[in-house]
Amino acid sequence: MFLTREQRHLPPEELGRFRVLVGTTLILLLVSMVNVVAGPLFSSAKWLVPFGLVMSAGWVSLLVLMRGRLSPRLPSLLACSLFTASFSVLTFLVTTPGETSPHESAPAAIALLPALAVYLVGVRTGLLFTVIFCVNVGLLHPLYLSGFGTHHPLFSELHPWVNGLIDITVLLLTWTLSALFSSARDAANAAVRDSERKLASLLESTDDIVCSLDARGRIVTINSAARRRFRDVYGREPRPGDSLAERASPEIRENWHKTLAQVRQGQPFRREVAYPLANNETLHMDMSLNPILDEHGQGVGVTLFGRDIRERKRAEARLDELHRGLMEASRRAGMAEMATGVLHNVGNALNSVNVSASLVSEQLRGSRLRMLSRAVDLMKEHVNDLPAFLSGDARGRQLPEYLDSITQHLSQEHATMHEEMQRLIRNMEHIKAVVTLQQEHARSRGQVEPISVVELIDDALRLHATSFERLGIHIQREYDELPQVLLDRHKLLQILVNLLTNARHALLESGREAKRLSLRVRKGDDERLRIEVSDNGVGIAPEHMQRMFEHGFTTKKDGHGFGLHASALAAQEMEGRLSCDSAGPGQGATFIIELPLRSREITG
């Protein structure tokens, strides 16, 4: 009521002085008004009414002067001066020369001045007012009571001087105690201010938002970073007492107050929030709220810490874009590797087709059908005397044996060409199967569906069947019985094709006579699907183990270092992992695919 809003937001020390000053002034104003009202009741004290009026006017003027001032220094000086003057005048008004002083029984009342002066205007200025009052009550007033020597000798009556000495002692002791208390308080305040400066320096040195809120969510303190963000959001400087949700929608304000209530109860809060800015941008912030508790553990306020994460969001967006590009490149690389496997198998089959076609062509070119035609022509020449020709002519007698020889040769030719044609048909069927398999898996890309893992592994093996046979690679299968599993068929096939291709290269480079490739499918101890692809090839050096799945790392002369990295990413996308193990160079290697074992029955 008597303090303005700006005064209420002054530092606690200045605000305390204003409050003591207002309280003291109101009390003394009340006393002065009582004098005005009670003055007519005492005919012997006619001075009470004018004295009360003058003092009331002085205290009211002081209240008006205090209004709107941001420093209590001048009003405090005037209040101490007015208090000293009024009490000094009062001591003379209530006494008459030659009579006993009425204030001899009220030393506590005069002790108010030094205590009030030290608190309001400081130790030194308070001492000045104390000395002035000591001179008044210890010297001038006893002199006044003796009539300055006219009524009786100055020291004939010791009672006024003793009272004055007691008053001086009380005043000086009060000033001393107040000065000691003030010095201790100032030292404590200096230590607090030093801590506050260090804390403020620490808070101002960070780009993070830091502010403290009272129990109603209003700003108490705020650092420069928070002020900048407040200006960005609200377009003005923040002031103590402002609410952080003053321009938010009713729903957001309600949620904000609910959150503050939860935090005050001791529940920390952390969340990423977004605020629209005046420039049509959005401020993304990682905000955490923590309670401020009193000595009883009750929440009296909240500390807010916030970090501008717009750069992180932009980095995440760029990372997501790079990840999508990488996955697209991975998909293309996987498709290219599968296409390479398809072309390799188709090429081998086409080579066999070409060999079979060449053999059939050579058989046809060297066929004995021409000789059979000559025998038929010879028989046509002797059609009229065929029996005589066959029995009497030397050529006729050789004709049956000749026909038998031709028949045997033609039967052999037929068997050979039939065999080659069957081989050609098988190779064509293999080409068709490989192409069909590739088309089926390409159509299933990106779909999570129930699949038989064993059948998918056999499909991957069929893509390499021709090259494995040609290189003499022995395949060992160890499959546990498992239900169909919900997986992305294309991604798992991409991983398997890559691992089988790497195994083929490792076995080829090893130079071993007995090349062995083992595939195991089982349920792990952690209820996860475990697929192991092992070979007895060149193995992996220990220094390379930690880098096997890095992008760009390869031990092949013509490798690009992308296959295993893309396979590891594909396994992660299926909530699994790809790992490897090797006893060292020349000891072979084992690659392990671990995937969640989600069956159709469980999901359904």
C-alpha positions in Angstrom: 0.0 0.0 0.0 2.7 2.5 1.0 5.4 1.0 -1.2 5.3 1.0 -5.0 5.9 -2.0 -7.2 9.4 -0.9 -8.0 10.2 -0.5 -4.3 8.9 -4.0 -3.6 11.3 -5.5 -6.1 14.4 -3.7 -4.5 17.1 -5.9 -3.0 16.1 -7.4 0.3 18.3 -5.1 2.4 16.9 -1.9 0.8 13.4 -3.2 0.9 13.8 -4.0 4.7 14.9 -0.4 5.4 11.9 0.9 3.5 9.6 -1.3 5.5 11.1 -0.4 8.9 11.0 3.3 7.9 7.3 3.1 6.9 6.4 1.1 10.0 8.2 3.6 12.3 6.7 6.6 10.6 3.2 5.2 10.8 3.6 4.4 14.5 4.9 7.9 15.3 2.2 9.4 13.1 -0.4 7.5 15.2 1.3 8.8 18.4 1.1 12.4 17.1 -2.5 12.0 16.1 -3.3 10.7 19.6 -1.7 13.8 21.0 -3.9 15.9 18.8 -7.0 14.1 19.9 -6.1 13.8 23.6 -4.7 17.4 23.9 -8.0 19.1 24.8 -8.5 16.7 27.7 -5.4 18.1 29.5 -5.8 21.7 30.2 -2.3 21.9 31.6 -0.8 20.6 28.3 -2.1 23.0 25.8 1.0 22.5 23.7 -0.1 18.9 22.8 -2.4 19.8 20.0 0.0 22.1 18.1 2.9 19.8 18.7 0.8 16.8 17.5 -0.3 18.7 14.4 3.2 19.8 13.5 4.6 16.3 14.0 1.7 14.7 12.1 2.4 17.0 9.2 6.0 16.0 9.4 5.4 12.3 9.3 2.8 12.6 6.5 5.3 14.6 4.5 7.9 11.9 5.1 5.5 9.2 3.8 4.8 11.3 0.7 8.5 11.8 0.2 9.2 8.1 0.4 6.7 7.3 -2.3 8.4 6.3 -5.5 12.0 6.7 -4.2 14.3 3.8 -5.0 16.8 4.7 -2.2 15.9 5.0 1.4 18.9 7.2 2.3 17.3 10.6 2.2 14.0 9.6 3.9 16.0 7.8 6.6 18.0 10.9 7.3 14.9 13.0 7.5 13.2 10.5 9.7 16.1 10.3 12.2 16.3 14.1 12.2 12.6 14.5 12.8 12.6 11.8 15.5 15.6 13.4 17.3 14.1 16.9 17.1 10.6 15.8 18.2 11.9 13.8 21.2 14.3 16.6 22.2 11.6 19.2 22.0 9.2 16.8 23.9 11.7 16.5 26.8 11.7 20.2 27.2 7.9 20.6 26.8 7.0 18.0 29.5 9.4 19.4 32.1 9.6 22.7 34.0 12.8 24.2 35.5 13.1 23.1 39.1 11.0 20.0 38.7 11.8 16.3 38.3 12.3 14.9 34.7 9.4 12.7 33.7 11.5 10.6 31.4 13.7 9.2 34.1 11.7 6.0 34.2 11.8 5.5 30.3 15.3 4.8 29.3 14.1 2.1 26.9 12.2 4.8 24.9 15.3 6.9 24.2 17.2 3.7 23.3 15.1 3.5 20.1 16.9 6.3 18.4 20.5 4.9 18.1 19.1 1.4 17.1 16.9 3.0 14.5 19.6 5.4 13.3 22.3 2.7 13.0 19.9 0.5 11.0 18.6 3.2 8.7 21.6 5.5 8.0 24.6 3.5 9.1 27.0 3.3 12.0 28.8 6.6 11.6 25.8 8.7 10.8 23.9 6.9 13.6 26.7 7.9 16.0 26.1 11.6 15.0 22.4 11.4 15.9 23.3 9.5 19.1 25.8 12.1 20.2 23.3 14.9 19.5 20.7 13.1 21.6 23.3 12.5 24.3 24.1 16.2 24.4 20.4 16.9 24.7 19.5 14.5 27.5 22.8 14.5 29.3 23.7 18.2 29.2 21.1 20.6 27.9 18.2 19.0 29.7 19.8 19.1 33.2 20.9 22.6 32.5 17.3 23.4 31.5 15.9 21.9 34.8 18.3 24.0 36.8 17.2 27.1 34.9 20.8 27.4 33.7 21.8 28.2 37.3 19.0 30.7 38.0 16.8 28.5 40.2 19.5 26.7 42.0 23.2 26.0 41.6 24.0 23.7 38.6 25.2 20.7 40.6 23.1 21.3 43.8 20.6 18.8 42.4 22.5 15.7 41.3 19.4 13.8 40.3 19.0 15.3 36.8 22.7 14.8 36.1 22.5 11.2 37.2 19.5 10.6 35.0 21.3 12.3 32.1 24.4 10.1 32.7 22.1 7.0 32.7 20.5 8.1 29.5 23.9 8.7 27.9 25.1 5.3 29.0 21.9 3.6 27.6 22.2 5.6 24.3 25.9 4.7 23.9 25.5 1.1 24.8 22.6 0.8 22.4 24.6 2.4 19.7 27.6 0.1 20.4 25.4 -3.1 20.3 23.7 -1.9 17.2 27.0 -1.0 15.6 28.4 -4.5 16.4 25.3 -6.1 15.1 25.3 -3.9 12.0 29.0 -4.8 11.4 28.3 -8.5 11.7 25.3 -8.2 9.5 27.3 -6.2 6.9 30.0 -8.8 7.0 27.5 -11.5 6.5 25.8 -9.6 3.8 29.2 -8.9 2.1 29.9 -12.6 2.2 26.5 -13.3 0.8 26.9 -10.7 -1.9 30.4 -12.1 -2.7 28.8 -15.5 -3.1 26.0 -14.0 -5.1 28.5 -12.2 -7.4 30.4 -15.4 -7.9 27.2 -17.3 -8.6 26.0 -14.5 -10.9 29.3 -14.5 -12.7 29.0 -18.3 -13.1 25.4 -18.1 -14.3 26.2 -15.2 -16.7 29.1 -17.0 -18.2 26.9 -19.8 -19.5 24.7 -19.7 -22.6 22.2 -21.9 -20.9 19.0 -20.4 -19.5 19.0 -20.2 -15.7 16.3 -18.5 -13.6 14.6 -19.0 -10.3 10.8 -18.8 -9.8 8.7 -18.3 -6.7 5.9 -20.6 -5.6 3.5 -19.0 -8.2 5.9 -19.4 -11.1 7.0 -15.7 -11.2 10.5 -14.6 -12.0 12.8 -13.9 -9.0 16.2 -14.0 -10.7 17.2 -14.5 -14.3 20.5 -14.6 -16.2 21.4 -12.8 -19.4 20.8 -15.9 -21.6 17.3 -16.3 -20.2 16.7 -12.6 -20.7 17.6 -12.9 -24.4 15.3 -15.8 -24.8 12.5 -14.0 -23.0 13.0 -11.1 -25.4 12.9 -13.5 -28.4 9.6 -15.0 -27.2 7.8 -11.9 -25.7 9.5 -9.0 -27.5 10.4 -7.2 -24.2 12.7 -7.2 -21.2 11.7 -9.6 -18.4 11.0 -8.1 -15.0 10.9 -9.8 -11.6 7.4 -10.9 -11.0 6.7 -11.8 -14.7 5.3 -15.1 -15.5 6.9 -17.3 -18.2 3.6 -18.5 -19.4 1.8 -15.1 -19.6 1.1 -15.2 -23.3 0.6 -18.9 -23.6 -2.8 -20.5 -24.4 -5.0 -21.4 -21.4 -4.3 -25.1 -21.9 -0.5 -24.5 -21.9 -0.8 -22.2 -18.8 -2.8 -24.9 -17.0 -0.2 -27.6 -17.8 2.5 -25.2 -16.8 0.9 -24.6 -13.3 0.3 -28.3 -12.9 4.0 -29.0 -13.7 5.1 -26.3 -11.2 2.9 -27.9 -8.5 4.5 -31.3 -9.1 8.0 -29.8 -9.0 7.2 -28.0 -5.7 6.2 -31.3 -4.3 9.7 -32.6 -4.9 9.4 -34.2 -8.4 12.0 -32.9 -10.8 10.8 -32.3 -14.4 12.7 -32.5 -17.7 11.4 -32.3 -21.2 12.1 -30.8 -24.6 9.8 -27.9 -25.4 9.3 -25.7 -28.3 8.4 -22.0 -28.2 7.3 -19.9 -31.3 9.5 -16.8 -31.8 8.6 -13.4 -33.2 10.6 -14.1 -36.4 8.5 -17.2 -37.2 11.2 -19.5 -36.0 10.8 -22.1 -33.2 12.9 -22.1 -30.1 13.6 -25.8 -29.2 14.8 -26.0 -25.6 15.8 -28.8 -23.2 14.2 -27.6 -20.0 14.5 -29.0 -16.5 12.8 -27.8 -13.4 14.0 -28.6 -9.8 12.3 -27.7 -6.5 13.7 -25.1 -4.0 12.9 -26.5 -0.5 12.9 -24.7 2.8 14.3 -26.2 6.0 11.1 -28.2 6.5 11.3 -29.8 3.0 8.4 -27.7 1.7 8.7 -26.3 -1.9 9.0 -22.6 -1.9 10.2 -22.1 -5.4 11.6 -23.6 -8.6 14.8 -23.4 -10.5 14.6 -23.5 -14.2 17.5 -24.6 -16.4 17.2 -24.6 -20.2 19.5 -25.3 -23.1 18.9 -24.0 -26.6 19.0 -27.2 -28.7 18.2 -25.7 -32.1 21.7 -26.5 -33.3 21.3 -30.0 -32.0 18.0 -30.4 -33.7 19.5 -29.1 -37.0 22.4 -31.5 -36.5 19.9 -34.4 -35.8 18.0 -33.4 -39.0 21.2 -33.5 -41.0 22.2 -36.7 -39.4 18.8 -38.2 -40.2 19.1 -37.1 -43.8 22.6 -38.6 -44.0 21.3 -41.8 -42.4 18.5 -42.0 -44.9 21.0 -41.4 -47.7 23.3 -44.0 -46.2 20.5 -46.5 -45.9 19.5 -45.8 -49.5 23.1 -46.3 -50.5 23.2 -49.4 -48.4 20.0 -50.7 -50.1 21.5 -50.0 -53.5 24.8 -51.6 -52.5 22.9 -54.7 -51.2 20.9 -54.8 -54.4 24.0 -54.4 -56.4 25.7 -57.2 -54.4 22.7 -59.4 -54.9 22.6 -58.5 -58.6 26.3 -59.4 -58.8 25.6 -62.8 -57.2 22.7 -63.2 -59.6 24.8 -62.3 -62.6 27.6 -64.5 -61.4 25.3 -67.5 -61.1 23.5 -66.7 -64.3 26.9 -66.3 -66.0 28.1 -69.7 -64.8 24.8 -71.3 -66.0 25.1 -69.5 -69.3 28.6 -70.9 -69.7 27.2 -74.4 -69.2 24.4 -73.6 -71.6 27.0 -72.5 -74.2 29.1 -75.6 -73.7 26.0 -77.9 -74.0 24.9 -76.0 -77.2 28.4 -76.3 -78.6 28.5 -80.0 -78.0 25.1 -80.5 -79.6 26.2 -78.5 -82.5 29.4 -80.5 -83.0 27.4 -83.7 -82.7 25.0 -82.6 -85.4 27.8 -81.5 -87.6 29.6 -84.9 -87.2 26.4 -87.0 -87.4 26.3 -90.4 -89.3 23.0 -89.5 -90.8 24.8 -88.7 -94.2 26.1 -92.3 -94.2 22.6 -93.6 -93.6 21.4 -91.5 -96.5 24.1 -93.2 -98.8 23.0 -96.7 -97.7 19.4 -95.8 -98.5 20.4 -94.5 -102.0 22.3 -97.7 -102.6 19.2 -99.8 -101.7 17.0 -97.6 -104.0 19.3 -98.4 -106.9 18.7 -102.1 -106.4 15.1 -102.0 -105.4 14.1 -104.4 -108.1 16.7 -107.1 -107.4 17.3 -106.3 -103.7 17.5 -110.0 -102.6 20.1 -110.8 -105.2 22.0 -107.6 -104.4 22.1 -108.4 -100.7 23.3 -112.0 -101.4 25.4 -111.8 -104.5 26.9 -108.4 -104.5 29.9 -107.7 -102.2 28.5 -104.3 -101.3 25.1 -105.8 -100.6 26.5 -108.4 -98.3 28.2 -105.6 -96.3 25.1 -103.5 -96.1 23.4 -105.0 -93.1 26.6 -104.7 -91.0 27.0 -101.2 -92.2 23.5 -100.3 -91.2 24.0 -101.9 -87.8 27.2 -99.8 -87.3 25.3 -96.6 -88.3 22.4 -97.5 -86.0 24.8 -97.9 -83.0 26.5 -94.6 -83.8 23.2 -92.8 -84.1 22.0 -94.3 -80.8 25.2 -92.9 -79.2 24.6 -89.5 -80.8 21.0 -89.5 -79.6 22.0 -90.4 -76.0 24.8 -87.7 -76.0 22.5 -85.0 -77.4 19.7 -86.0 -75.0 22.1 -85.7 -72.1 23.3 -82.3 -73.2 19.8 -81.1 -73.8 18.8 -82.2 -70.3 21.9 -80.3 -68.9 20.9 -77.3 -71.0 17.3 -77.5 -69.7 18.6 -77.7 -66.1 20.8 -74.7 -66.5 18.0 -72.7 -68.1 15.7 -73.7 -65.1 18.5 -72.6 -62.7 18.7 -69.2 -64.5 14.9 -68.9 -64.3 14.9 -69.8 -60.6 17.7 -67.3 -59.7 15.9 -64.5 -61.6 12.6 -65.4 -60.0 14.1 -65.5 -56.6 15.7 -62.1 -57.0 12.3 -60.6 -58.2 10.4 -62.1 -55.3 12.9 -60.7 -52.7 12.9 -57.3 -54.5 9.2 -57.1 -54.2 9.3 -57.8 -50.4 11.8 -55.0 -49.7 10.8 -53.0 -46.6 8.0 -55.3 -45.5 8.0 -57.1 -42.1 6.4 -60.5 -42.7 6.5 -64.0 -41.3 9.4 -65.8 -43.0 11.1 -69.1 -42.6 14.7 -68.3 -41.8 15.9 -71.7 -43.0 14.3 -71.3 -46.4 15.7 -67.8 -46.7 19.2 -69.1 -46.0 18.8 -71.8 -48.6 17.7 -69.1 -51.1 20.9 -67.2 -50.3 22.9 -70.4 -50.8 21.2 -71.0 -54.2 22.4 -67.6 -55.3 25.9 -68.8 -54.8 25.3 -72.5 -55.6 27.2 -72.6 -58.9 30.3 -70.8 -57.6 30.4 -72.9 -54.5 30.2 -76.1 -56.5 32.9 -74.9 -58.9 35.3 -73.9 -56.0 34.6 -77.2 -54.2 33.2 -75.5 -51.1 31.5 -78.0 -48.8 28.4 -76.7 -47.1 27.4 -77.8 -43.6 24.0 -77.0 -42.3 22.9 -77.1 -38.6 19.3 -75.8 -38.3 17.2 -75.9 -35.2 13.5 -76.2 -35.7 12.1 -72.7 -35.3 8.7 -71.1 -36.2 8.3 -68.5 -38.8 9.8 -65.2 -37.6 8.6 -61.6 -38.3 11.4 -60.0 -40.2 12.3 -57.8 -43.2 13.1 -60.5 -45.8 15.1 -58.2 -48.1 17.3 -56.9 -45.3 18.1 -60.3 -43.9 18.8 -61.7 -47.4 21.1 -58.7 -48.1 23.1 -59.6 -44.9 23.3 -63.3 -45.8 24.3 -62.7 -49.4 27.1 -60.3 -48.2 28.3 -62.8 -45.6 28.3 -65.7 -48.0 30.1 -63.6 -50.6 32.8 -62.7 -48.0 33.1 -66.3 -47.0 33.6 -67.4 -50.6 36.4 -64.8 -51.0 38.0 -65.8 -47.7 38.0 -69.5 -48.8 39.3 -68.7 -52.2 42.2 -66.7 -50.8 43.1 -69.3 -48.2 44.2 -71.8 -50.9 42.9 -74.7 -48.8 42.0 -78.0 -50.4 39.2 -78.7 -48.0 37.0 -75.6 -48.1 34.3 -75.6 -45.5 31.3 -73.3 -45.0 29.0 -73.9 -42.0 25.6 -72.3 -41.3 23.9 -72.7 -38.0 20.5 -71.5 -36.9 19.4 -71.7 -33.3 17.7 -70.0 -30.5 20.1 -68.1 -28.2 20.0 -68.2 -24.4 18.5 -64.7 -24.4 15.5 -65.9 -26.5 16.9 -64.3 -29.6 17.4 -65.7 -33.1 21.1 -66.5 -33.7 22.4 -67.2 -37.2 26.1 -68.1 -37.5 28.1 -68.1 -40.8 31.5 -69.8 -40.3 34.3 -70.6 -42.7 37.8 -72.0 -42.5 39.3 -69.3 -44.7 42.0 -66.6 -44.2 40.6 -65.4 -40.8 40.8 -61.9 -39.4 43.8 -60.2 -37.7 43.2 -59.1 -34.1 44.0 -55.4 -35.0 41.2 -55.5 -37.6 38.5 -57.0 -35.4 37.3 -53.6 -33.9 37.1 -52.0 -37.4 35.3 -54.7 -39.4 32.0 -52.8 -39.5 33.4 -49.3 -40.0 32.4 -47.6 -43.2 35.2 -47.7 -45.7 37.3 -50.3 -44.0 38.3 -53.3 -46.1 41.1 -55.9 -46.3 40.3 -56.8 -49.9 42.4 -55.2 -52.7 39.3 -54.5 -54.8 36.9 -54.0 -51.8 34.9 -50.8 -51.1 34.4 -51.3 -47.3 30.7 -50.8 -47.5 29.2 -54.3 -47.4 29.7 -55.2 -43.7 28.9 -51.6 -42.6 25.6 -51.7 -44.6 24.9 -55.2 -43.2 25.4 -54.0 -39.6 23.1 -51.0 -40.2 20.5 -53.3 -41.6 20.7 -55.6 -38.5 20.3 -52.5 -36.3 17.2 -51.5 -38.2 15.7 -54.9 -37.4 16.6 -54.3 -33.7 19.4 -56.8 -33.9 23.2 -56.8 -34.2 25.9 -58.2 -36.4 29.2 -59.3 -34.8 32.3 -61.3 -35.8 34.8 -63.6 -34.1 38.1 -65.1 -35.3 41.0 -66.9 -33.7 43.4 -65.0 -36.0 44.9 -65.1 -39.5 44.5 -68.5 -41.2 42.0 -69.7 -38.5 38.7 -68.8 -40.3 36.0 -66.5 -39.1 32.5 -66.6 -37.7 29.9 -63.9 -38.3 26.9 -63.9 -36.0 23.5 -62.3 -36.7 21.3 -61.8 -33.6 17.7 -60.8 -34.2 14.6 -60.6 -32.0 12.7 -63.8 -32.1 9.2 -62.5 -32.8 7.0 -65.3 -34.2 3.6 -64.8 -35.9 1.9 -66.7 -33.1 3.4 -64.4 -30.4 2.6 -61.3 -32.3 -0.9 -62.4 -33.0 
